């Protein structure tokens, strides 16, 4: 006997990695940065080879109003994601982030300072 099943189109806003990042920041209120492994097909284009001794990671930055920015990074494979502290990740962000990402972060910090 066959059952009739119906599918549901999930909106792009229901991105599983975005929901997981939100949950992580909700549980870690004092943190502004998260370093994690990338999810399969998380980015539009393939990340390619990270290099010998390196692996791809994602630096997630909390912005204003619950927004988050995700940047793919190639980092030494022996760096553990959960050992990365905000102060180190902030330095890393300043070194590798594009100017537009830095501007978004600066806007978020300015709004926070005014509050």
C-alpha positions as CSV (number, residue, x, y, z in Angstrom):
1,X,0.0,0.0,0.0
2,X,1.4,3.4,-1.0
3,X,0.9,6.5,1.0
4,X,0.4,10.0,-0.5
5,X,3.2,12.2,0.8
6,X,3.4,15.9,0.3
7,X,6.6,17.9,0.4
8,X,7.2,21.4,1.7
9,X,9.5,23.9,0.1
10,X,11.7,25.4,2.9
11,X,12.5,29.1,2.5
12,X,16.2,30.0,2.3
13,X,15.7,31.9,5.6
14,X,15.4,28.6,7.3
15,X,19.1,27.9,6.7
16,X,20.1,25.2,9.2
17,X,23.6,26.6,9.8
18,X,22.1,30.1,10.5
19,X,19.7,28.6,13.0
20,X,22.5,26.7,14.7
21,X,24.6,29.8,14.8
22,X,21.7,31.8,16.4
23,X,21.2,29.1,19.0
24,X,24.9,29.2,19.8
25,X,25.0,32.9,20.3
26,X,21.7,32.8,22.3
27,X,23.5,30.3,24.6
28,X,26.7,32.4,24.8
29,X,25.4,36.0,25.3
30,X,28.8,37.4,26.1
31,X,30.4,36.1,22.9
32,X,30.6,38.0,19.6
33,X,32.6,35.4,17.6
34,X,32.2,31.7,16.9
35,X,34.7,29.5,15.1
36,X,33.2,26.3,13.6
37,X,33.6,23.8,10.8
38,X,31.7,24.6,7.6
39,X,28.5,22.8,6.8
40,X,28.4,20.9,3.5
41,X,27.4,23.3,0.7
42,X,27.1,26.2,3.1
43,X,28.8,28.6,0.6
44,X,27.7,29.2,-2.9
45,X,31.1,28.3,-4.4
46,X,33.3,25.4,-3.4
47,X,36.0,26.5,-0.9
48,X,38.7,24.5,-2.7
49,X,41.8,23.1,-1.1
50,X,42.6,24.6,2.3
51,X,46.3,23.8,1.9
52,X,48.7,21.3,3.5
53,X,48.2,21.3,7.3
54,X,45.1,23.5,7.0
55,X,41.4,23.0,7.1
56,X,38.4,25.3,6.3
57,X,36.6,26.9,9.2
58,X,33.9,29.5,9.4
59,X,34.3,32.6,11.5
60,X,30.8,33.8,12.5
61,X,30.5,37.3,13.8
62,X,27.6,38.7,15.7
63,X,26.3,41.9,14.3
64,X,23.5,44.3,15.1
65,X,20.0,43.1,15.8
66,X,20.7,39.4,15.7
67,X,22.4,39.5,12.3
68,X,25.5,37.4,11.8
69,X,28.3,37.4,9.2
70,X,30.0,34.2,8.1
71,X,33.5,34.2,6.7
72,X,35.3,31.1,5.5
73,X,38.9,30.8,6.7
74,X,41.7,28.4,6.1
75,X,43.4,27.7,9.4
76,X,45.9,25.2,10.8
77,X,44.1,21.9,11.3
78,X,45.4,21.5,14.9
79,X,43.6,24.7,16.0
80,X,40.5,23.5,18.0
81,X,37.4,25.6,17.3
82,X,36.2,25.5,20.9
83,X,39.5,26.9,22.2
84,X,39.3,30.1,20.3
85,X,38.6,33.1,22.5
86,X,36.8,36.2,21.3
87,X,39.9,38.4,21.7
88,X,41.9,36.1,19.3
89,X,39.0,35.8,16.9
90,X,38.6,39.6,16.8
91,X,42.2,40.0,15.8
92,X,41.8,37.4,13.2
93,X,38.7,39.1,11.9
94,X,40.5,42.4,11.6
95,X,43.3,40.7,9.6
96,X,41.2,38.8,7.1
97,X,37.8,40.4,6.8
98,X,36.9,42.5,3.8
99,X,36.4,46.2,4.4
100,X,32.7,45.9,4.0
101,X,32.5,43.3,6.8
102,X,34.7,45.5,9.0
103,X,32.3,48.4,8.4
104,X,29.3,46.3,9.4
105,X,31.1,45.2,12.6
106,X,32.0,48.9,13.4
107,X,28.4,49.9,12.9
108,X,27.2,47.2,15.3
109,X,29.8,48.2,17.9
110,X,28.9,51.9,17.6
111,X,25.2,51.1,18.2
112,X,26.1,49.0,21.2
113,X,28.2,51.9,22.6
114,X,25.3,54.3,22.3
115,X,22.8,52.0,24.0
